[in-house]
Amino acid sequence: MRRIFVGDFKIGEEEKRAVNEVLDSGRISEGAKVREFEKTFAEYVGTEYAVAVSSGTAALMAGMAAIIHHEGINVKHGTKVITTPLTYIATSNALVTTGFDPVYVDVDPETFLITPQSIKEHLERVDDIDRYSFILPVHLMGYPCDMDEINKIAERYGLVTFEDSAQAHGTVYKGKKTGSLSLLSIFSFYIAHNIQAGEMGIVVTNDAKIARLIKKIKAHGRMCDCPICQRSQGKCPRLKNYKGEEDFDPRFAHELIGYNFKAMEFQAALAITQMKKADWIAERRRENVKYLNEGLKGFSDVLQLPKFMDTVSYLAYPIVIKDPQRFSRKKLRQELEERGIETRPLFGCIPTQQPAYSHLKKEYEGKLPNADYLGKNGFYIGCHQYLEEEDLAYIVRTFKEVIDKAAG
Ligand SMILES: Cc1ncc(COP(=O)(O)O)c(C=O)c1O
């Protein structure tokens, strides 16, 4: 049976060579490859700085810790953060585990994104605005949030914006890449994403202080923040500047409480190979979305197909069931899976549908109708760069077979 995966990763000659180069170099922990990848990625997104970490979740947590420690930014531990209820759970988990209080506002039914309108309406209603510190929009499925409007609202209320761009490598919003539209942003290179390294994440920013703080936080807050350690050449700026103990080692002197979020050379080496294909990957995915939209448009009475935008780098092909009484997501996913087409639910509405957040269920019941609906009735299939025309034709044929069967 033909298999249509949600995502795919091909290990070709280039990928093998990249990993072997790391092995031959004798250094597998963070070093020159990670530095090269950071430079490449910052150029790609269009930011001054990029700091690689072990995962997208780690990038969120390190980014949040950095803005708490940044004296020039008014973000305090324990404050409220406006974010989306419809996302992979990492966004909310990072907030909660870093000591923030997520506040969810509803999403747009077609793009799945939090809207300036819902953020604005929420902020106009609250009587504790001084307890809010930042807005964390997520560019879900590759769709870009309306960052100009979100930034304007943030500015009006004295808040910071922090994009979760984990699913949107290469998406362009008003001529700029997502990830370059706020104070700081993160990406994930998890295997299911458009640029893949197995696991790894990155924080991008134009703020030198944030970049420096993240370098420290990802290594347990140690003093070192040089791009490459120069101790072996007898040059260590931290040693020179240190005014305290005579006998101290900056690698083991910690000025902040942090984490071990360092990346590995293998991950960076693989990600560099994928960056060379980044534009091709985004383009292929767009072409596949276009093909599937054309092939499936006859089912638009029962299925909401993804909005096509030629500036979006699609994570996957999201579909929403229009009339769940007539045609359930469970049944459709089951029929597709039986025919070799992998599916995934559209993450679920965090405060009302995720068991880990059941303590918030009562508070949000009925308040997030779009996220609730999409969380229950949305799902996605693959539109990745390795799908061939026969795979796409198979998807269209299979939907026809399954929907005809359900109708008949
Ligand atoms: C929107 C979003 N944010 C954050 C993450 C976390 O990334 P990672 O899995 O690399 O920790 C993901 C991962 O899928 C994601 O989709």
The ligand as an SDF file (V2000), in Angstrom:
LIG
                    3D

 16 16  0  0  0  0  0  0  0  0999 V2000
    4.1080   25.8220   17.6040 C   0  0  0  0  0  0  0  0  0  0  0  0
    5.2000   25.0290   18.2610 C   0  0  0  0  0  0  0  0  0  0  0  0
    5.9080   25.5980   19.2420 N   0  0  0  0  0  0  0  0  0  0  0  0
    6.9200   24.9500   19.8380 C   0  0  0  0  0  0  0  0  0  0  0  0
    7.2510   23.6640   19.4770 C   0  0  0  0  0  0  0  0  0  0  0  0
    8.3340   22.9540   20.2220 C   0  0  0  0  0  0  0  0  0  0  0  0
    9.3700   22.5150   19.4220 O   0  0  0  0  0  0  0  0  0  0  0  0
   10.2050   21.2060   19.7970 P   0  0  0  0  0  0  0  0  0  0  0  0
    9.3680   20.0250   19.4750 O   0  0  0  0  0  0  0  0  0  0  0  0
   11.4150   21.3180   18.9420 O   0  0  0  0  0  0  0  0  0  0  0  0
   10.5180   21.2980   21.2530 O   0  0  0  0  0  0  0  0  0  0  0  0
    6.5510   23.0250   18.4500 C   0  0  0  0  0  0  0  0  0  0  0  0
    6.8850   21.6680   18.0250 C   0  0  0  0  0  0  0  0  0  0  0  0
    6.2530   21.0460   17.2340 O   0  0  0  0  0  0  0  0  0  0  0  0
    5.4840   23.7310   17.8240 C   0  0  0  0  0  0  0  0  0  0  0  0
    4.7700   23.1840   16.8420 O   0  0  0  0  0  0  0  0  0  0  0  0
  1  2  1  0
  2  3  1  0
  2 15  2  0
  3  4  2  0
  4  5  1  0
  5  6  1  0
  5 12  2  0
  6  7  1  0
  7  8  1  0
  8  9  2  0
  8 10  1  0
  8 11  1  0
 12 13  1  0
 12 15  1  0
 13 14  2  0
 15 16  1  0
M  END
$$$$
